[in-house]
Amino acid sequence: MACVLLFSRLLPFSHRLRGTSVCLLSLFLSYLCYCALFPDSAVMPKSGDPTPSCERADGAKRLLQRSVSSCASPLDARTSSVEASRLKTDQRPRSSLRTDTPSPPMSNLKFGNKKLPNAIIVGVKKGGTRAVLEFIRIHPDVRAAGTETHFFDRNYDRGLMPRTLESQITMEKTPSYFVTKETPHRISAMSQDTKLIVVVRDPVTRAISDYTQTLSKTPDLPSFQDLAFRNQSLGIVDMSWNAIRIGLYALHLENWLRYFPLAQIHFVSGERLITDPAGELARVQDFLGLKRIVTDKHFYFNRTKGFPCLKKPESSGSPRCLGKSKGRTHVQIDRDAIEQLRDFYRPYNVKFYEMVGHDFKWE
């Protein structure tokens, strides 16, 4: 109708124009009418170019992020929202159409996530912590870091945990945690629900074992008595020596109880771990809320090492025993020195028994 009115207005003046001018005027008026009837969004693309004009301008990715109406015809604008979504998908180039979600490359597939530990074996050195870790990690619902991470004492910003499935718990073992002052606060800051395991052993036997291990690495080490006593004739023990200080369990536990309730700390007997590993592991599994899967069928006593070992797994050709550093023969210590150390530790042991509600019978 607009075009008819326009022609009717200009027709009286057409006799004044030359033929060429009339032709150009007609073409111009025809173009205006065409544009009025067919907006730009509906103009067909050039021959051989299957991409709509608005898609050529913005690119396929930007097109998919815009509203459907920006490239739809008036007819399309009246369709339902469901139909608009379908049209939006149909307008994508064929090369970008997918029938499913693309899968990550096989090289990037990894099962489980790295999580902070749910349970930590925090001590004590030469108490049997490696044995507890190796025994409990055969449980299918446990994933444990194989090496001592020292996350909470030496590598607070660098420690790494193993990948763990949602149904599994993450564990790590670093015996020095128990005697490191800052560690309880750091673990509590991470999670106050963390469960703690402490493997304790007769502090006198533990000190001798500690010295034996150090001596194997440092042959020119002073004698045990020279390190353990400031004055042996007077029975004055050197509490600054690390091998002696670690055995003051009551003092170290006081620091932990400032941040964790006693119910979140489980104590494993290093002595019973040798004589009854299945019994000790049963209590550990109960403490961690695990089904009792690690049982006496998994252990046998290695008489050569004087220590329990894991029986041969079905997938292995040999049984699993701890390394040669475990169960090594201790250095012989003078009986008088041992009795002096027992007298020294006695009040600390009694206090420790009272704190944990269990007598470990180290006398």
Sequence and secondary structure as in RCSB ss.txt:
>XXXX:A:sequence
MACVLLFSRLLPFSHRLRGTSVCLLSLFLSYLCYCALFPDSAVMPKSGDPTPSCERADGAKRLLQRSVSSCASPL
DARTSSVEASRLKTDQRPRSSLRTDTPSPPMSNLKFGNKKLPNAIIVGVKKGGTRAVLEFIRIHPDVRAAGTETH
FFDRNYDRGLMPRTLESQITMEKTPSYFVTKETPHRISAMSQDTKLIVVVRDPVTRAISDYTQTLSKTPDLPSFQ
DLAFRNQSLGIVDMSWNAIRIGLYALHLENWLRYFPLAQIHFVSGERLITDPAGELARVQDFLGLKRIVTDKHFY
FNRTKGFPCLKKPESSGSPRCLGKSKGRTHVQIDRDAIEQLRDFYRPYNVKFYEMVGHDFKWE
>XXXX:A:secstr
 HHHHHHHHHGGGGGGS HHHHHHHHHHHHHHHHHHHS GGG    TT  S HHHHHH HHHHHHS GGGS  HH
HHTS HHHHHHHHHHTS GGG  SS     GGG   SEE   SEEEEE TTTTHHHHHHHHTTSTTEEE SS   
TTTT TTT    EE TTSEEEEE GGGGG TTHHHHHHHH TT EEEEEE  HHHHHHHHHHHHHHH TT   HH
HHHEEEGGGTEE TTSHHHHTT HHHHHHHHTTTS GGGEEEEEHHHHHH HHHHHHHHHHHHT    S GGGEE
EETTTTEEEE   TT SS B   TTTT       HHHHHHHHHHHHHHHHHHHHHHT      
